[in-house]
Amino acid sequence: MRKLLLKLFFLSFFPSFIFAQINRDSVSFILDNYKYKSLNSAFTKQLNTTNLNSGLRYNFNNNNFFIGINERYLSTVFKSTSKNIRDEQYLSFLGEYNLSPFLKIGLHTTNNIFSDNRKIAINEASILHSSVYFKIIPLSKIRFISFGGFSINRQISENDKGFLYGLETVMDRRKFSDFSIESFLKFQNEDISPRKNTLRLFDITVSNSFQNDFNNSISAKFYETRRDFYFNADSLLQREFNITNNIQSRIAKNYLIEDRVFFSSMKSDFTFGLIGKIFRRDINRNTRYIPTANITASTFDSKIEEFKLNLSGMLGYNTRLLNTLFKFEYSERTEKHSANRINGANEIFYEERQVSEFRKNNQSQLAILSGALSYKISHKDRLSLSILHRKLAYDTPSENNYDDRDELLTIFRILYSRKFSSIFNFFINLEGSFNHIVYIFAQRSSNNNIRRVLKLSTGGNFTAKYLISKNSAEVSANYTVYDFEDIIPNVKSYSFRQFAFRDSTNLEVMRNIYLSLNGYVKFSEQGNFKWTNFTNKPERFLAEYFAIPKLSFQHSNLTMSIGIRLFTLTTYKYNKNNVKFKDSNYRSLGPLAELKYFMGSGLLITMNGWYEFIKSELNVRKEIANLSLYLNWNI
């Protein structure tokens, strides 16, 4: 079991590159997308923001016939000087009929709607795809899916219609002697003249296990998309080409090769892993309509070429008393920007845009070393240590870009925990970090600084029959020192120190009646700081209090609570004699109520609401109602 958990940890410890969301969700016609039956809805209103998030997933399966639906709706309303409303809806429907064990026919429809009343580039869009598909299964775990239908695509008042067609091939993991292979291929065209959207995807993974202890997998992936977008055209373009909106095409190509090696044996306390990745991405933007008489540097389109190389590894050693893990990672990244030529355009404007794009070019090297250790001193005591060291070198080849810098970051943590009894656990924790940023050129060197953070916390958990209490106290200090504050007047080193106490206590007063308290107290101080003699001049002090005392009643599957919600924030400033005086005060006080109902059939309903009476400086008063409703039903 310990080896299995370590394997799972290893897989999560080395996350894959974000590869344009290549995953099995790219397969549009699998029934697993509609597998679970559930209905959920969440409504929240806090301050000036109201949110509604609802979803439905349902299916009907009767031997040879399957129907599935998946719907999600999100709405956000924000009120300030004006009202902003943003709505999103995602609807997917699939129906499939088994003509034979080797042939299936189905209908797949998706409808996505987006609207935003703000004046942004694309504030209204909708996409309707509907297609008939044939699923051929010549062999176990191999599927060929051909599909064709129509698309209705709307953007900023432009309605485009056309054909949607393509092909998918899927091979689930199949074993061939000592090897296993899985692959996926997708080809899709959306012809919605005058626009065109395309998708090309290929993914293959070959895995091999040898000597029962080593696992090796090699993956190759290719992903290409083309998306055409409308954007507003100026008056010159409208007259010259008789159009309302211009069109920009964004073509993105992604390539990835990855090799993973992992060793784990029941006969050994050691585990080992190694991952190598090569990733490339090309992004090309092309504008459809270009003015012939008014070409400037901003008229030219651009393209981006990105290359990444990553190597990472881990070594673990685990015994009954000791668990250790060491990891290293090294990566290089290069990003190149360039301008696309326009036939007949003035070469001077092209060179001007090329220089502007060249300024964005950059390359970086990142190295990370980390380690973690957990030692069981006794059956009651445990000591844990962890450390991470990272170095980043960021370079820009352009003489007009001064963002070149080096960064060093070190983080450590020491945690000691002791179980004094079956009802009380204690811990003490020390952690800190050291971060040094150095800009190479004088134009940015005013930002050179060293940040030192130190935090000490202690606390415990008390769990008895009628009383559960979790408490912690913490002191922390942040000292940020700028290298050239003596010669740059507007740059000042500063300190931030804080004390915090947190409490969560629940007491069973009598059967099914509970009294609880959740809250914290924070005292914070900000000020100018001198590292040479370790002195500071306080500038600001904050006192923050938060508490929610509640009385709860529980009966069967129903829990009801009433209480009070209190939050206060008082800020102070300091005079020339370092005597603090009150600067501002904010207080929020009001009743709250909670309700939670759970049925064994899988229905959960929760309600949480509170009313705030707010008072701030100058006797400014206002009242705000806050409400949160949540429903989840596993049908």
Secondary structure, DSSP 8 states (H G I E B T S, - for coil): -HHHHHHHHHHHHS-----TT-SGGG-TT-GGGG-S-EEEEEEEEETTEEEEEEEEEEEEEETTEEEEEEEEEEEEEEESSSEEEEEEEEEEEEEEEEEETTEEEEEEEEEEEEEE-S--S--EEEEEEEEEEEEEEEETTEEEEEEEEEEEEEETTEEEEEEEEEEEEEEEEEEETTEEEEEEEEEEEEEETTEEEEEEEEEEEEEEEETTTEEEEEEEEEEEEEEEEEEE--HHHHHHHT-SEEEEEEEEEEEEEEEEEEEE-TT-SEEEEEEEEEEEEEEEEEES---SS---GGGS-EEEEEEEEEEEEEEEEE-SSEEEEEEEEEEEEEEEEEE---TT--HHHHHHHHHHHHTT-EEEEEEEEEEEEEEE-SSSEEEEEEEEEEEEEEE---TT----EEEEEEEEEEEEEEE-SSSEEEEEEEEEEEEEEEESSTTTGGG-EEEEEEEEEEEEEEE-SSEEEEEEEEEEEEEEEETTTTT-TT---EEEEEEEEEEEEEEEEETTEEEEEEEEEEEEEEEEEETTTTEEEEEEEEEEEEEEEEEEEEETTEEEEEEEEEEEEEEEEE-TTS-EEEEEEEEEEEEEEEEEEEETTTEEEEEEEEEEEEEEGGG-EEEEEEEEEEEEEE-
